[in-house]
Amino acid sequence: MMTVHYKCKICGEEHRSPIAFSDKKSFESSTLVGNSFQCPKTGRLESYDKKDMVWREEA
């Protein structure tokens, strides 16, 4: 299974993105700017762009 993750600007941990993509090609061709994600640990919001996200394989 493949998913998009981001490194949280608040807690510093890597979390699964709330934005889902059907495949890597969809992710790579998307334009993602100014998306607000909530830190799962603190509940605070921060803004993320595509450069903050990475496509990862999960075990």
N, C-alpha and C positions, 0 to 999 in steps of 0.2 A: 504494500500500500504506500502511496506517495501523498504527502501533504505539504502545505506551505507553513513555515514557521517564521517567527520574528523574535529578535532579541529585545526584550522589554527595556525601555528607556527608564523605567521607574525602579524595578527590582533587579534588573540585570540578567534575569533568567530567560531561557528560550521557551516560548509558548507556541502552541498551535494557533494559526491565524483563524479568525472567525470568518474569513472570506474563503470560500471553497472553489476549487477549480477541477474540471473533469479530467484534465491531463496537463502535462508539463508545457505542451505547446500553447495551450490556452493561457497559462500563467505567463509564459515568456512574451506572448503577443499583447498582453493586457497593459493598460495604462492605469497605474495606481498612485494617486497623489492625495495626500491629506485625509487618509482614512483614520478614524478614531477607534482605537482598541482599548479595552478596559483591562488593567492589570488584574489577573486572577488572585493575586495575593493581597493587594491593597484596595482594589476597586477604583483606583484613580484612572482617568483617561489621559491618553497621550496620542499624538498624531504620528502616523507612519506612512511612508512612501514605499514604492516597490523596491528601492535600494536597501530598505530595512528588512526585506523578506528574503527567504531562501526556500528552495524546493528540496525537501528531505524524504528519504526512504525510511519508513518505520518498520521495525521488526514485527 
